[in-house]
Amino acid sequence: MRAVQELKTNGFTDKQISVIGHTKGTGTAEDELESQDPEHEMDKSMKVAATTVGIGAVLGPILGALAGVGILAIPGVGFLSFLSAAVLFLHWPLQVSIKHMKRNTRNT
């Protein structure tokens, strides 16, 4: 590697030089460093991101459902949690039907 050679020619010893990179597994560390293709690295990170998103998409709802069941099991808190969820769930359809009834009464 050119950078390591320049450091050595400027008086640095092997113990003063540290190199971090991917190696092929044969020879000295200096000889083993392989050049990394930025597109290949991007492909790897995209695969990791896609895998992580997939795992989150599967485990998120499962863990959320388990947490909801756990909350319902707590005396007092579970019932209030259920009521708040029911109100939120029913709020929108009731609001839409009330607006619809108001529109119909104005038109007649």
Backbone hydrogen bonds, N-H to C=O, Kabsch-Sander energy under -0.5 kcal/mol:
donor,donor_aa,acceptor,acceptor_aa,energy
5,Q,1,M,-2.0
6,E,2,R,-2.4
7,L,3,A,-2.0
8,K,4,V,-2.3
9,T,5,Q,-2.3
10,N,6,E,-1.3
11,G,8,K,-1.5
12,F,7,L,-2.3
16,Q,13,T,-0.9
17,I,13,T,-0.5
17,I,14,D,-0.8
24,K,32,E,-0.5
32,E,28,T,-2.0
33,L,29,A,-1.2
34,E,22,H,-1.6
41,E,37,D,-2.2
42,M,38,P,-2.2
43,D,39,E,-2.4
44,K,40,H,-2.1
45,S,41,E,-2.3
46,M,42,M,-2.5
47,K,43,D,-2.1
48,V,44,K,-2.2
49,A,45,S,-2.4
50,A,46,M,-2.6
51,T,47,K,-2.4
52,T,48,V,-2.5
53,V,49,A,-2.5
54,G,50,A,-2.3
55,I,51,T,-2.5
56,G,52,T,-2.4
57,A,53,V,-2.4
58,V,54,G,-1.5
59,L,55,I,-3.1
60,G,56,G,-2.3
62,I,58,V,-0.9
63,L,59,L,-3.0
64,G,60,G,-2.5
65,A,61,P,-2.4
66,L,62,I,-2.3
67,A,63,L,-2.3
68,G,64,G,-2.2
69,V,65,A,-2.4
70,G,66,L,-2.2
71,I,67,A,-2.3
72,L,68,G,-2.1
73,A,69,V,-1.1
74,I,71,I,-1.4
77,V,75,P,-1.3
78,G,74,I,-2.9
80,L,76,G,-1.5
81,S,77,V,-2.5
82,F,78,G,-2.4
83,L,79,F,-2.4
84,S,80,L,-2.5
85,A,81,S,-2.1
86,A,82,F,-2.5
87,V,83,L,-2.6
88,L,84,S,-2.4
89,F,85,A,-2.3
90,L,86,A,-2.4
91,H,87,V,-1.8
92,W,88,L,-0.7
94,L,90,L,-1.9
95,Q,91,H,-2.5
96,V,92,W,-2.6
97,S,93,P,-2.3
98,I,94,L,-2.3
99,K,95,Q,-2.2
100,H,96,V,-2.2
101,M,97,S,-2.3
102,K,98,I,-2.3
103,R,99,K,-2.2
104,N,100,H,-2.1
105,T,101,M,-2.0
106,R,102,K,-1.6
107,N,103,R,-1.6
108,T,104,N,-0.7
